[in-house]
Amino acid sequence: MRGSIQSGPARAALVIFGMLLVLAPAKRTDAQRQRDPCGLLSDAEVRAIQGHAPVQKIPSEQPSSSFRFTQCFYRTPELTNSVSVALGIPLDTDEKRSGPRQYWQAQFHPPVSTKPGKKKEPPKPVAGLGEQAFWVGDPMTGALYVLKGEVFLRLSVGGPLDQAQKIKRSRALAVYALKHLDTSSPRK
């Protein structure tokens, strides 16, 4: 059998190398890591604002037809002090068809309705974050939305706080997250 690998050590090395190729996780690009909501806040940053470092980071993704919506739940030992970070990310490199921007326009700049009906509290503008930022919610719950480039960030904090404190803490965490966030168009 000329040309085949007959020695045991050489065959074992080849098998191990093949297994490593199959089992090794795919290398993620810097842009992918910077668009991972579980990588946008460090344990120290969460601890600095919420008083507890996360004990677990739980990623998830919600289906959307026009953009990717990925989320991370930063679970703290005191569950009520946990943090949720989500990202709306374009599917397409064509910025003119950006799903996150279309969603943003529909949510925060809808056409004026003349229909009578129950009016909900409008989003509160939050200055100094991204291109635009809004707080959406009521005195008990809510989330901070921040638009930067073709990506938007949604951040909410737990804790027995009033709305002003939730906005303040969400804003502080958003400043950290935005420093780590890559808002450029995805590369193909």
N, CA, C and O of each residue as an XYZ file, in Angstrom:
752
protein
N       0.825     -1.179      0.000
C       0.000      0.000      0.000
C       0.865      1.236      0.000
O       1.023      1.909      1.018
N       1.381      1.502     -1.078
C       2.244      2.639     -1.209
C       1.420      3.918     -1.223
O       0.356      3.961     -1.842
N       1.914      4.997     -0.525
C       1.240      6.287     -0.535
C       0.213      6.437      0.575
O      -0.267      7.550      0.790
N      -0.152      5.382      1.291
C      -1.126      5.536      2.380
C      -0.385      5.644      3.699
O       0.763      5.216      3.818
N      -1.047      6.213      4.678
C      -0.443      6.350      6.003
C      -0.648      5.035      6.723
O      -1.773      4.629      7.011
N       0.491      4.361      7.013
C       0.382      3.063      7.651
C       0.802      3.099      9.109
O       0.387      2.234      9.880
N       1.607      4.063      9.512
C       2.094      4.042     10.885
C       1.000      4.508     11.842
O       0.231      5.417     11.531
N       0.945      3.878     12.994
C      -0.060      4.195     14.005
C       0.006      5.635     14.481
O      -1.026      6.305     14.498
N       1.184      6.150     14.873
C       1.265      7.523     15.368
C       0.838      8.561     14.321
O       0.171      9.539     14.659
N       1.215      8.354     13.064
C       0.849      9.310     12.023
C      -0.661      9.299     11.795
O      -1.277     10.353     11.634
N      -1.252      8.109     11.782
C      -2.705      7.993     11.593
C      -3.435      8.622     12.780
O      -4.427      9.325     12.585
N      -2.968      8.383     13.998
C      -3.594      8.959     15.194
C      -3.516     10.482     15.159
O      -4.486     11.157     15.503
N      -2.385     11.026     14.752
C      -2.219     12.477     14.672
C      -3.187     13.072     13.660
O      -3.773     14.128     13.902
N      -3.358     12.393     12.518
C      -4.279     12.859     11.492
C      -5.719     12.836     12.002
O      -6.478     13.771     11.751
N      -6.097     11.781     12.710
C      -7.453     11.676     13.260
C      -7.695     12.778     14.300
O      -8.755     13.404     14.298
N      -6.740     13.013     15.171
C      -6.878     14.051     16.197
C      -6.984     15.426     15.542
O      -7.810     16.242     15.952
N      -6.154     15.693     14.526
C      -6.211     16.968     13.827
C      -7.581     17.166     13.185
O      -8.149     18.256     13.256
N      -8.107     16.130     12.566
C      -9.430     16.200     11.941
C     -10.516     16.481     12.965
O     -11.429     17.266     12.709
N     -10.417     15.837     14.134
C     -11.417     16.065     15.186
C     -11.336     17.499     15.693
O     -12.365     18.115     15.969
N     -10.133     18.033     15.819
C      -9.984     19.417     16.274
C     -10.618     20.391     15.294
O     -11.227     21.378     15.706
N     -10.482     20.122     14.012
C     -11.091     20.984     13.014
C     -12.616     20.963     13.124
O     -13.265     22.001     12.996
N     -13.177     19.794     13.358
C     -14.631     19.657     13.452
C     -15.168     20.239     14.759
O     -16.206     20.901     14.767
N     -14.460     19.993     15.861
C     -14.954     20.406     17.167
C     -14.588     21.835     17.552
O     -15.227     22.414     18.430
N     -13.587     22.407     16.924
C     -13.161     23.760     17.288
C     -14.249     24.766     16.929
O     -14.830     24.694     15.846
N     -14.525     25.698     17.827
C     -15.537     26.705     17.506
C     -15.031     27.611     16.383
O     -13.835     27.880     16.268
N     -15.956     28.067     15.575
C     -15.583     28.953     14.487
C     -15.060     30.260     15.065
O     -15.601     30.790     16.036
N     -14.017     30.760     14.461
C     -13.468     32.044     14.909
C     -14.476     33.136     14.574
O     -15.013     33.188     13.467
N     -14.724     34.007     15.549
C     -15.637     35.115     15.324
C     -14.808     36.353     15.022
O     -13.760     36.578     15.626
N     -15.286     37.141     14.091
C     -14.578     38.367     13.752
C     -14.787     39.387     14.870
O     -15.685     39.243     15.699
N     -13.947     40.413     14.879
C     -14.113     41.480     15.863
C     -15.491     42.114     15.740
O     -16.122     42.427     16.749
N     -15.967     42.308     14.498
C     -17.286     42.925     14.299
C     -18.385     42.063     14.905
O     -19.322     42.593     15.504
N     -18.287     40.731     14.760
C     -19.302     39.851     15.351
C     -19.278     39.937     16.865
O     -20.332     39.984     17.500
N     -18.085     39.957     17.453
C     -17.979     40.069     18.912
C     -18.547     41.390     19.395
O     -19.185     41.438     20.447
N     -18.327     42.461     18.650
C     -18.798     43.779     19.046
C     -20.296     43.939     18.798
O     -20.876     44.942     19.213
N     -20.920     43.002     18.148
C     -22.363     43.015     17.952
C     -23.033     41.916     18.768
O     -24.202     41.599     18.549
N     -22.307     41.350     19.687
C     -22.834     40.338     20.592
C     -23.308     41.062     21.846
O     -22.485     41.632     22.562
N     -24.608     41.060     22.135
C     -25.084     41.805     23.299
C     -24.492     41.308     24.619
O     -24.449     42.061     25.592
N     -24.035     40.055     24.668
C     -23.412     39.539     25.898
C     -21.975     40.038     26.049
O     -21.362     39.822     27.094
N     -21.434     40.691     25.040
C     -20.089     41.233     25.112
C     -20.061     42.747     25.239
O     -18.985     43.345     25.242
N     -21.227     43.377     25.344
C     -21.273     44.836     25.384
C     -21.054     45.434     26.768
O     -20.738     46.618     26.887
N     -21.217     44.636     27.807
C     -21.002     45.116     29.171
C     -20.085     44.151     29.898
O     -20.269     42.937     29.822
N     -19.112     44.680     30.594
C     -18.256     43.815     31.401
C     -18.920     43.582     32.751
O     -19.829     44.312     33.146
N     -18.452     42.555     33.450
C     -18.979     42.285     34.795
C     -18.768     43.500     35.696
O     -19.646     43.848     36.487
N     -17.607     44.147     35.579
C     -17.296     45.315     36.411
C     -18.237     46.482     36.109
O     -18.641     47.207     37.018
N     -18.584     46.664     34.838
C     -19.496     47.754     34.466
C     -20.892     47.519     35.036
O     -21.523     48.449     35.540
N     -21.372     46.283     34.958
C     -22.688     45.972     35.531
C     -22.641     46.167     37.046
O     -23.559     46.749     37.623
N     -21.588     45.688     37.687
C     -21.446     45.839     39.139
C     -21.421     47.305     39.540
O     -22.039     47.683     40.536
N     -20.717     48.138     38.779
C     -20.602     49.559     39.105
C     -21.960     50.258     39.113
O     -22.175     51.179     39.901
N     -22.862     49.839     38.259
C     -24.163     50.500     38.152
C     -25.244     49.793     38.967
O     -26.061     50.450     39.612
N     -25.253     48.460     38.944
C     -26.328     47.701     39.592
C     -25.975     47.195     40.994
O     -26.850     46.738     41.730
N     -24.701     47.277     41.357
C     -24.296     46.822     42.684
C     -23.955     45.354     42.758
O     -23.493     44.883     43.797
N     -24.169     44.614     41.679
C     -23.880     43.180     41.616
C     -23.348     42.850     40.231
O     -23.859     43.347     39.227
N     -22.324     42.011     40.181
C     -21.825     41.520     38.897
C     -22.733     40.388     38.428
O     -23.319     39.684     39.250
N     -22.854     40.208     37.129
C     -23.667     39.094     36.646
C     -23.046     37.745     36.998
O     -21.825     37.586     36.965
N     -23.892     36.780     37.335
C     -23.432     35.416     37.576
C     -23.647     34.556     36.334
O     -23.121     33.448     36.226
N     -24.428     35.089     35.406
C     -24.723     34.348     34.175
C     -25.127     35.348     33.099
O     -25.786     36.351     33.374
N     -24.715     35.053     31.867
C     -25.126     35.846     30.711
C     -25.875     34.904     29.779
O     -25.306     33.936     29.273
N     -27.148     35.192     29.555
C     -28.004     34.287     28.798
C     -28.364     34.933     27.454
O     -29.162     35.869     27.414
N     -27.777     34.437     26.352
C     -28.083     35.008     25.035
C     -29.364     34.418     24.458
O     -29.747     33.293     24.779
N     -30.017     35.196     23.605
C     -31.182     34.703     22.866
C     -31.342     35.551     21.609
O     -30.719     36.602     21.461
N     -32.179     35.075     20.727
C     -32.473     35.814     19.503
C     -33.954     35.670     19.202
O     -34.513     34.575     19.266
N     -34.582     36.795     18.872
C     -35.998     36.781     18.516
C     -36.095     36.927     17.003
O     -35.374     37.726     16.406
N     -36.974     36.165     16.388
C     -37.101     36.243     14.935
C     -37.644     37.603     14.493
O     -38.511     38.189     15.142
N     -37.120     38.074     13.397
C     -37.594     39.297     12.766
C     -37.341     39.146     11.281
O     -36.313     38.603     10.876
N     -38.254     39.614     10.477
C     -38.083     39.431      9.037
C     -37.186     40.492      8.411
O     -36.631     40.272      7.335
N     -37.037     41.647      9.074
C     -36.275     42.714      8.445
C     -34.940     43.019      9.114
O     -34.151     43.789      8.567
N     -34.659     42.432     10.292
C     -33.375     42.632     10.952
C     -33.184     41.565     12.014
O     -34.135     40.900     12.424
N     -31.929     41.409     12.460
C     -31.629     40.478     13.554
C     -31.880     41.200     14.865
O     -31.511     42.364     15.020
N     -32.510     40.510     15.814
C     -32.751     41.078     17.135
C     -32.179     40.106     18.147
O     -32.809     39.107     18.494
N     -30.968     40.412     18.621
C     -30.291     39.547     19.575
C     -30.353     40.187     20.957
O     -30.411     41.409     21.090
N     -30.341     39.352     21.962
C     -30.534     39.843     23.321
C     -29.637     39.087     24.293
O     -29.268     37.939     24.049
N     -29.293     39.741     25.394
C     -28.545     39.092     26.462
C     -29.149     39.509     27.797
O     -29.378     40.690     28.059
N     -29.396     38.518     28.622
C     -29.890     38.757     29.975
C     -28.717     38.579     30.920
O     -28.202     37.471     31.072
N     -28.289     39.668     31.559
C     -27.196     39.649     32.524
C     -27.827     39.367     33.886
O     -28.289     40.278     34.572
N     -27.838     38.102     34.258
C     -28.490     37.677     35.503
C     -27.553     37.911     36.685
O     -26.428     37.411     36.712
N     -28.035     38.677     37.658
C     -27.247     38.960     38.854
C     -27.736     38.075     39.999
O     -28.826     37.509     39.907
N     -26.951     37.941     41.083
C     -27.390     37.112     42.216
C     -28.740     37.586     42.769
O     -29.584     36.776     43.152
N     -28.924     38.885     42.804
C     -30.221     39.462     43.164
C     -30.959     39.610     41.843
O     -30.752     40.590     41.127
N     -31.806     38.664     41.515
C     -32.458     38.628     40.204
C     -33.100     39.965     39.847
O     -33.122     40.351     38.679
N     -33.618     40.665     40.839
C     -34.285     41.941     40.564
C     -33.326     43.017     40.077
O     -33.778     44.042     39.566
N     -32.022     42.821     40.216
C     -31.043     43.802     39.746
C     -30.406     43.409     38.415
O     -29.388     43.977     38.020
N     -30.994     42.456     37.735
C     -30.462     41.999     36.451
C     -30.631     43.074     35.373
O     -31.359     44.051     35.549
N     -29.937     42.862     34.259
C     -29.920     43.816     33.148
C     -30.225     43.062     31.859
O     -29.791     41.925     31.677
N     -30.972     43.703     30.973
C     -31.244     43.131     29.657
C     -30.711     44.090     28.595
O     -30.998     45.287     28.619
N     -29.931     43.542     27.664
C     -29.383     44.327     26.557
C     -29.778     43.631     25.265
O     -29.589     42.423     25.124
N     -30.325     44.386     24.324
C     -30.709     43.824     23.036
C     -30.189     44.717     21.918
O     -30.003     45.921     22.099
N     -29.957     44.104     20.758
C     -29.486     44.823     19.580
C     -30.363     44.521     18.385
O     -30.714     43.368     18.137
N     -30.716     45.553     17.649
C     -31.347     45.420     16.341
C     -30.268     45.652     15.307
O     -29.704     46.744     15.235
N     -29.968     44.637     14.499
C     -28.834     44.658     13.578
C     -29.330     44.403     12.154
O     -30.154     43.511     11.950
N     -28.849     45.168     11.161
C     -29.292     44.945      9.780
C     -28.944     43.549      9.275
O     -27.929     42.967      9.658
N     -29.799     43.030      8.417
C     -29.522     41.768      7.736
C     -28.736     42.008      6.455
O     -27.977     41.145      6.014
N     -28.916     43.161      5.871
C     -28.395     43.468      4.553
C     -27.366     44.578      4.654
O     -27.466     45.430      5.536
N     -26.385     44.588      3.774
C     -25.386     45.649      3.793
C     -25.912     46.921      3.137
O     -25.286     47.975      3.250
N     -27.039     46.839      2.462
C     -27.628     48.017      1.821
C     -28.271     48.881      2.905
O     -29.363     48.578      3.385
N     -27.586     49.956      3.283
C     -28.063     50.795      4.380
C     -29.401     51.456      4.075
O     -30.116     51.836      5.002
N     -29.753     51.602      2.820
C     -31.032     52.232      2.475
C     -32.203     51.330      2.841
O     -33.332     51.806      2.965
N     -31.951     50.039      3.014
C     -33.020     49.108      3.345
C     -32.837     48.561      4.757
O     -33.254     47.440      5.046
N     -32.229     49.329      5.617
C     -31.926     48.876      6.967
C     -33.194     48.630      7.778
O     -33.965     49.554      8.039
N     -33.397     47.401      8.166
C     -34.542     47.052      8.999
C     -34.564     47.775     10.332
O     -35.622     48.254     10.742
N     -33.404     47.876     11.044
C     -33.431     48.594     12.312
C     -33.857     50.057     12.173
O     -34.600     50.566     13.013
N     -33.398     50.728     11.132
C     -33.794     52.136     10.944
C     -35.279     52.248     10.612
O     -35.948     53.164     11.092
N     -35.796     51.348      9.815
C     -37.228     51.362      9.499
C     -38.039     51.136     10.772
O     -39.027     51.830     11.010
N     -37.629     50.178     11.582
C     -38.292     49.915     12.856
C     -38.243     51.165     13.728
O     -39.249     51.554     14.321
N     -37.066     51.793     13.805
C     -36.874     52.996     14.621
C     -37.847     54.094     14.184
O     -38.515     54.706     15.017
N     -37.923     54.337     12.876
C     -38.833     55.360     12.362
C     -40.277     55.057     12.743
O     -41.010     55.949     13.172
N     -40.683     53.807     12.589
C     -42.061     53.430     12.907
C     -42.362     53.583     14.402
O     -43.467     53.976     14.776
N     -41.387     53.276     15.246
C     -41.599     53.338     16.689
C     -41.527     54.751     17.254
O     -42.324     55.120     18.116
N     -40.580     55.536     16.771
C     -40.301     56.820     17.400
C     -40.674     58.043     16.562
O     -40.670     59.165     17.068
N     -40.992     57.835     15.303
C     -41.398     58.951     14.444
C     -42.561     58.523     13.538
O     -42.490     58.694     12.321
N     -43.637     57.964     14.130
C     -44.746     57.495     13.298
C     -45.519     58.676     12.713
O     -45.459     59.788     13.236
N     -46.240     58.425     11.631
C     -47.077     59.487     11.075
C     -48.112     59.908     12.127
O     -48.552     59.094     12.938
N     -48.483     61.161     12.101
C     -49.460     61.676     13.057
C     -50.823     61.086     12.727
O     -51.296     61.161     11.593
N     -51.442     60.496     13.747
C     -52.764     59.895     13.571
C     -53.834     60.882     14.000
O     -53.716     61.550     15.028
N     -54.876     60.958     13.194
C     -56.012     61.830     13.537
C     -57.167     61.028     14.127
O     -58.216     61.583     14.455
N     -56.967     59.720     14.258
C     -58.012     58.866     14.797
C     -58.130     59.070     16.301
O     -57.123     59.109     17.009
N     -59.360     59.202     16.788
C     -59.521     59.296     18.243
C     -59.268     57.929     18.864
O     -59.534     56.900     18.243
N     -58.771     57.920     20.049
C     -58.506     56.651     20.716
C     -57.659     56.874     21.933
O     -57.287     58.001     22.262
N     -57.362     55.789     22.595
C     -56.554     55.852     23.804
C     -55.127     56.240     23.432
O     -54.481     55.580     22.618
N     -54.650     57.314     24.039
C     -53.296     57.764     23.768
C     -52.364     57.202     24.824
O     -52.640     57.275     26.022
N     -51.261     56.643     24.366
C     -50.261     56.145     25.306
C     -49.214     57.231     25.529
O     -49.094     58.172     24.744
N     -48.470     57.082     26.600
C     -47.440     58.051     26.915
C     -46.367     58.013     25.829
O     -45.855     56.944     25.497
N     -46.029     59.174     25.278
C     -45.013     59.179     24.215
C     -43.630     58.870     24.775
O     -43.373     59.092     25.958
N     -42.738     58.355     23.925
C     -41.360     58.114     24.366
C     -40.710     59.422     24.826
O     -40.958     60.488     24.263
N     -39.873     59.314     25.860
C     -39.168     60.488     26.381
C     -37.792     60.566     25.734
O     -37.012     59.618     25.832
N     -37.481     61.676     25.077
C     -36.133     61.822     24.518
C     -35.078     61.833     25.632
O     -35.296     62.402     26.702
N     -33.940     61.199     25.362
C     -32.813     61.181     26.289
C     -31.626     61.756     25.525
O     -31.194     61.187     24.522
N     -31.109     62.863     25.989
C     -30.044     63.567     25.270
C     -28.677     62.930     25.485
O     -28.413     62.308     26.514
N     -27.809     63.105     24.475
C     -26.405     62.753     24.611
C     -26.031     61.306     24.373
O     -24.924     60.896     24.720
N     -26.924     60.520     23.791
C     -26.612     59.115     23.489
C     -26.867     58.836     22.018
O     -27.963     59.094     21.521
N     -25.871     58.313     21.317
C     -26.046     57.927     19.921
C     -26.576     59.074     19.083
O     -26.355     60.245     19.394
N     -27.289     58.717     17.999
C     -27.923     59.731     17.158
C     -29.213     60.230     17.811
O     -29.539     61.416     17.767
N     -29.925     59.298     18.410
C     -31.166     59.591     19.119
C     -31.312     58.552     20.212
O     -30.806     57.435     20.094
N     -32.003     58.922     21.272
C     -32.292     57.969     22.343
C     -33.641     58.331     22.959
O     -33.994     59.504     23.073
N     -34.392     57.289     23.355
C     -35.707     57.474     23.962
C     -35.896     56.479     25.098
O     -35.421     55.345     25.038
N     -36.595     56.922     26.125
C     -37.043     56.040     27.194
C     -38.493     55.717     26.904
O     -39.300     56.616     26.669
N     -38.827     54.433     26.919
C     -40.193     53.981     26.693
C     -40.612     53.186     27.910
O     -39.926     52.241     28.302
N     -41.727     53.556     28.512
C     -42.205     52.791     29.653
C     -43.084     53.605     30.572
O     -43.514     54.714     30.258
N     -43.327     53.018     31.697
C     -44.148     53.647     32.724
C     -43.309     53.739     33.997
O     -42.137     53.361     33.981
N     -43.881     54.234     35.103
C     -43.074     54.378     36.321
C     -42.502     53.063     36.874
O     -41.542     53.109     37.643
N     -43.042     51.918     36.518
C     -42.555     50.640     37.049
C     -41.569     49.918     36.126
O     -40.595     49.330     36.596
N     -41.815     49.960     34.846
C     -40.972     49.239     33.896
C     -40.632     50.139     32.717
O     -41.290     51.156     32.500
N     -39.635     49.779     31.977
C     -39.296     50.549     30.793
C     -37.970     50.127     30.222
O     -37.274     49.277     30.777
N     -37.627     50.734     29.102
C     -36.369     50.432     28.428
C     -35.857     51.683     27.729
O     -36.629     52.539     27.297
N     -34.548     51.763     27.631
C     -33.877     52.840     26.926
C     -33.503     52.322     25.543
O     -32.867     51.275     25.417
N     -33.896     53.052     24.514
C     -33.569     52.715     23.131
C     -32.587     53.756     22.615
O     -32.793     54.956     22.799
N     -31.506     53.292     21.961
C     -30.486     54.193     21.432
C     -30.185     53.790     19.995
O     -29.897     52.627     19.716
N     -30.252     54.759     19.086
C     -29.908     54.529     17.682
C     -28.500     55.038     17.433
O     -28.168     56.173     17.776
N     -27.671     54.183     16.829
C     -26.312     54.580     16.454
C     -25.976     53.882     15.143
O     -25.902     52.655     15.082
N     -25.776     54.669     14.106
C     -25.515     54.088     12.793
C     -26.718     53.297     12.322
O     -27.848     53.785     12.367
N     -26.481     52.099     11.877
C     -27.557     51.236     11.385
C     -27.994     50.215     12.432
O     -28.624     49.211     12.098
N     -27.662     50.468     13.686
C     -27.945     49.538     14.779
C     -28.691     50.284     15.876
O     -28.432     51.462     16.122
N     -29.620     49.592     16.536
C     -30.170     50.202     17.738
C     -29.971     49.269     18.920
O     -29.921     48.046     18.782
N     -29.861     49.887     20.077
C     -29.631     49.215     21.340
C     -30.868     49.402     22.207
O     -31.428     50.497     22.260
N     -31.301     48.343     22.887
C     -32.377     48.455     23.878
C     -31.813     47.941     25.191
O     -31.283     46.832     25.251
N     -31.924     48.742     26.240
C     -31.348     48.387     27.518
C     -32.365     48.628     28.622
O     -32.990     49.687     28.677
N     -32.529     47.646     29.500
C     -33.411     47.839     30.651
C     -32.741     47.256     31.891
O     -31.984     46.288     31.821
N     -33.046     47.875     33.022
C     -32.458     47.457     34.288
C     -33.562     47.080     35.258
O     -34.660     47.636     35.232
N     -33.243     46.126     36.106
C     -34.155     45.764     37.174
C     -33.777     46.490     38.446
O     -32.765     47.187     38.510
N     -34.588     46.316     39.429
C     -34.318     46.918     40.728
C     -35.529     47.690     41.217
O     -36.361     48.134     40.426
N     -35.616     47.841     42.505
C     -36.763     48.564     43.072
C     -36.546     50.073     42.989
O     -36.438     50.749     44.012
N     -36.485     50.586     41.784
C     -36.177     51.987     41.558
C     -37.358     52.705     40.921
O     -38.213     52.087     40.286
N     -37.387     54.013     41.104
C     -38.391     54.783     40.390
C     -37.903     54.993     38.957
O     -36.765     54.662     38.625
N     -38.770     55.542     38.116
C     -38.450     55.688     36.698
C     -37.201     56.549     36.480
O     -36.380     56.227     35.621
N     -37.047     57.614     37.228
C     -35.870     58.474     37.057
C     -34.581     57.704     37.329
O     -33.594     57.879     36.615
N     -34.584     56.852     38.358
C     -33.397     56.051     38.663
C     -33.150     54.992     37.593
O     -32.001     54.725     37.244
N     -34.220     54.384     37.066
C     -34.061     53.390     35.999
C     -33.456     54.046     34.756
O     -32.579     53.473     34.109
N     -33.929     55.247     34.430
C     -33.381     55.964     33.271
C     -31.910     56.288     33.513
O     -31.081     56.102     32.622
N     -31.584     56.764     34.695
C     -30.201     57.122     35.023
C     -29.276     55.910     34.913
O     -28.198     56.003     34.325
N     -29.692     54.781     35.474
C     -28.868     53.564     35.415
C     -28.777     53.013     33.995
O     -27.706     52.595     33.555
N     -29.898     53.013     33.280
C     -29.887     52.532     31.892
C     -28.976     53.393     31.039
O     -28.241     52.879     30.196
N     -29.020     54.696     31.252
C     -28.180     55.619     30.505
C     -26.699     55.340     30.777
O     -25.893     55.305     29.847
N     -26.341     55.143     32.042
C     -24.944     54.863     32.401
C     -24.463     53.568     31.751
O     -23.344     53.513     31.241
N     -25.291     52.530     31.762
C     -24.906     51.269     31.116
C     -24.841     51.427     29.597
O     -23.991     50.817     28.948
N     -25.733     52.243     29.023
C     -25.707     52.471     27.574
C     -24.403     53.140     27.155
O     -23.863     52.824     26.095
N     -23.892     54.052     27.965
C     -22.608     54.699     27.656
C     -21.512     53.634     27.549
O     -20.708     53.662     26.617
N     -21.480     52.699     28.501
C     -20.495     51.599     28.437
C     -20.717     50.748     27.184
O     -19.773     50.463     26.447
N     -21.969     50.346     26.947
C     -22.276     49.456     25.815
C     -21.914     50.102     24.483
O     -21.373     49.440     23.598
N     -22.210     51.386     24.339
C     -21.920     52.065     23.078
C     -20.423     52.120     22.786
O     -20.023     52.142     21.622
N     -19.593     52.142     23.824
C     -18.141     52.136     23.619
C     -17.678     50.817     23.002
O     -16.681     50.784     22.280
N     -18.394     49.742     23.282
C     -18.012     48.409     22.789
C     -18.739     48.024     21.493
O     -18.405     47.016     20.871
N     -19.714     48.813     21.094
C     -20.586     48.450     19.985
C     -20.005     48.834     18.629
O     -19.573     49.969     18.431
N     -19.998     47.891     17.705
C     -19.608     48.156     16.314
C     -20.888     48.436     15.551
O     -21.757     47.569     15.455
N     -21.013     49.641     15.008
C     -22.241     50.003     14.294
C     -22.050     50.025     12.796
O     -22.946     50.448     12.066
N     -20.905     49.580     12.322
C     -20.689     49.564     10.869
C     -21.567     48.484     10.246
O     -22.064     47.586     10.926
N     -21.739     48.598      8.948
C     -22.528     47.605      8.226
C     -21.821     46.260      8.270
O     -20.591     46.204      8.260
N     -22.599     45.161      8.320
C     -21.961     43.846      8.327
C     -21.174     43.611      7.056
O     -21.578     44.024      5.969
N     -20.045     42.941      7.206
C     -19.201     42.642      6.050
C     -19.522     41.242      5.549
O     -19.700     40.312      6.335
N     -19.591     41.109      4.249
C     -19.865     39.786      3.661
C     -18.599     39.159      3.194
O     -18.619     38.045      2.670
